[in-house]
């Protein structure tokens, strides 16, 4: 029998990578120079700067990374830096389209001229509201209208006099009635009744009727002439009004034109305004005293609003290119909307009710959006893509898109899109869009992948200290002592579950600093010290640990049955990892195995009842492959076995229990008991090599907490994969227990080492004849399998 080569537990110094505050030359973070770079984001920064600067279609940016790493603040800082070197965009204004009123015109004006033109037009309207009505009180205008009236009346009177004279000569009278002119026969200038007219000789009656018919034609011609004279009269009045209006309008508009000689679009617009005013001067005439108030409102809004200017996007105060972050990217907040108002019971709109959205406000610069929020807003994603593809921004209402708006709406002239769009999101959202939306990579060609960690070395530890200063200064917190900085570095490694890395997750670090600052404030301390950081970490743990404590209480009371002392055959403590929100903890789970002679199979009870996930099932199949390869090379196996997580009532997923399942199964076959005071975690391949697992710190601490509550004795510990050693950042109480020899951590590379630690027996190495050493663990396994084969009649 070969002797056992003892596997020593890890030195306590390897269980937590300490940061010595004496390595720092500063006393507190206030002494550190300000941070001039973004820590650990060189790859993302290079990609972002490339995307910001390249002037090509489709090179919009998707900034991907976990929430809380500072993507928004970093991107905004980069964008604002670039925006300062870019020209300020034009103002965008909507004005009335006098040719097509339902299609408002878009005017792009140099920065600041939008509001100026709006004020100039408002002033013009106010001036004309006074000066044009004054025309009707002018003596010159009244005299001219009187001349036109007299001229027309003279024509009408002269023509009527000729007609009346001709009628009188033929004994016919022309009578005026409420319904118009009427012809009636006379005798000696006296009207003849119908009865007397019928008494006249037939020949005379026929002559008179013929004359009256001719007069009727002349009368009709006269009435037609009156209509033409009235039309000419109205034309002359309009021309007169236009002439006098021009005297009032011309100079005012010419004064405005002088300020916009360098903007041809405005000159063209002002000429159209002048023509519209001259054609419709009565728009400015005040309502009569008897007009209803609502009618006056209607007159004011519908007639005079068309001379105003809607400053759709005002960049008058913009320095450089705009950088806009839209927190609620609905369709209306992205591309604007066209409002409607109720007038006399009907919904109406005009160009002055067009409102801008984030795309218009960011035009000429940068728009930053949260990808998840865009995707969850109805139609927002499709509207954003359509705008980027078409390179224009069309203002439209979502009700119009859905067909719910029955009233008349507008079709404003679209704004040409000239901007970069930056989406912020996690990696899952990015890769989902890559897979499911074929247009996504055509529109967002630049991926800025933000990391949440940096390598832990002296240089980066100092950079991390600068990051802490930046965060505390930004949030107006107290500076940190160098011991507190050291604790924050250790906590940063703990967050990453890697002693060789430091987390740069800005939100988590900032939250912890805020809490530590709170405790420093309560103690009226000048700095945040080590005790404040430790208390903040502990309190965060306590606030989130209700479920963990309930679970551990059930173990202590024996409701959840876990043995932490003695030895048992075919069972041992595996370790599970639970994530509740952002709080994670580990706890032991009893894994048991039973074996018997039968057909060659290992039954995964979790899989059979559909509680085991595919990765867990894969682990059991790997275990089966390991057993067959190690013990059934020369003859078939007659082993029937079952493995289960006891008292597991939810889903089981992952392969981190493969090593534990292998040990339990081998123990059941060999009938050699395993220690219950040592838990094990680790994945295993088909060759018995132990592979790393996740949540290693929480798993170790979970078992430690259980044995502490049950009364810790020497001999307790946890077996972990050697490949997980770099991830060890255990709590101080675990490290202290290990230093005193009260709790041991064993790092293994093969399942053989786990067997020897748990059983106290040498595993055994097979010799050239295919036999294991006498009294070794694997000899007992091999002998048991041969017995099963004999019972099944499978022995060679």
C-alpha angles and dihedrals in degrees: 000000000000117000122246115257101214116237107220123218118247119274109258090238089068093055097074127019103227125209112217109217089203088072088071120085094204127083097212137357089261088073094056121099115250116270111257098184141043108260117242098350103105094125094048093043093052091050093046094049090049092051092046095051104038111096100207133115117263096019093120117142134246110194106202131187142099120310113265099031091110101257093147097048093044094048092046091051091051093045094048090049091053093040092059090064093049127085119260111255126245124267113255119218133179118214134179116278104223092193098044109020093187092058108061116205123242119224120194110202132182113268113294097011093098095071090039093055090046091053092045092052093045089051091048091053091049091049093048092047085066104030100046096051086049089064090072090059095049116112091218091053092045091049092050092049089047090053091050091047093049092047091053093043090050091054092048094046094047094050093045091049091054091048093048091049092051090049093048091054088056094046093253126130125209108217127193115221136169088264095049137266121348130190118221131178118244140191119206086350091303121119116251118220120233091252093052090046090057090053091062117103113276095243091051092048091052092049091049093048091050090051091048091051090053090048090051089057090049090048091051090049089049091052090049089052090051090053091051092045090050090050089050088046092054090047092052091046090049091048090049091049090046091051094050091042090053088056088058099037104036099068093042093053092042088055090054093047091058090067094053105042090124092054109069092184091061093048090053090048093050091051089053090048091051092050092048092050093048091049093047109029092146088071085080096047113111120246118255119261092254096057117113117254092239090052089053090051091049091049093050096048100041100039106033100032090073089069093056128090124235107212094212096179119017114199095165093118096037117119109200122333119340122255109199128184114193111199095185106041100187118153092261092047091049104045101012127241144249111239124210129209131199115248118179091337098312131099111241136168142184139185092279089067095059110115125197127235135207094277092057094043092050095045111130090024139038136312120200119199137173106242095212092052092049092050093050096050113090111258092347095116094048092046091050092049092046091052092050093046096046093039090224136095116229116195110221140151122245088226088058090050090052092046093241097120109088098173126090112278137182136256103211119198105265123244117239109245114236109162147090120252118210119196121198119205148129123273093257092059092047095051092042090056090046090055102038106033115057091192095054099084091044091059101033106040097157120074115192103195110200117207124212098205144054132198113268109239134125093269094050092042088061091046088051089052088053089050090054089051090050092050094046093046093048091052094041093244129153118272119260126245115235090252089055090049089052090052091048090052090051090047089049089056090047091053089054092043087227128106089203095055139056124213116235093190097147098198096051092045092047092049091052092048091051091053094045089049089053091057090045089053091051090053092042089234119167092220139027103254136192094271092054092052092047091050092049091051091047094048092049088054093048094049092053099039104083094106091044092052092048089052094049090046090057089053092050092049092049095245090117101041114224123157115210099174137054131017131285136183118245097002139083142149118280122185128240131195123219126191116196110179103310094332118096130187138168130224138176123260125194112240117193135184132194125192138191141158112283144103115331107273142118110213117212101206092194090058094044092057091041095246094113120085124223095262091052090048089050089055092055091049089051088052090053090051090050093053094047093048095047103040109017105053096116104030136022119265122246093192121134113187141166129202128193144169102236118230092008108146100165135055120303118209137166135050099249091108095057093101091048092049090049092052093047092049094046090048091052091050095045093038089226115139123237129217114263092196092071121065123199137207129177144112119245135204127214091271094057095255113148115233129200123267137197131256091032096156095048092048093052092045092047092058091041091055091050096051090044091055091047092049113274120238132179114281099049120123150119133261114219136174112272087228088067095060093099089056094059113120100146126179119268095251091057091049092049091050090051090049089056092046092246095118126027133201116204120196114203137182101194139034088242090068091050090052092052094048094047099040103030088228127112110254094222134226119241115241131218092274091056096254131126123225117276115272091007118138094247092049087059089050093049092048092050092051090051090052090052090051092051091051089051093043092241099119117123 
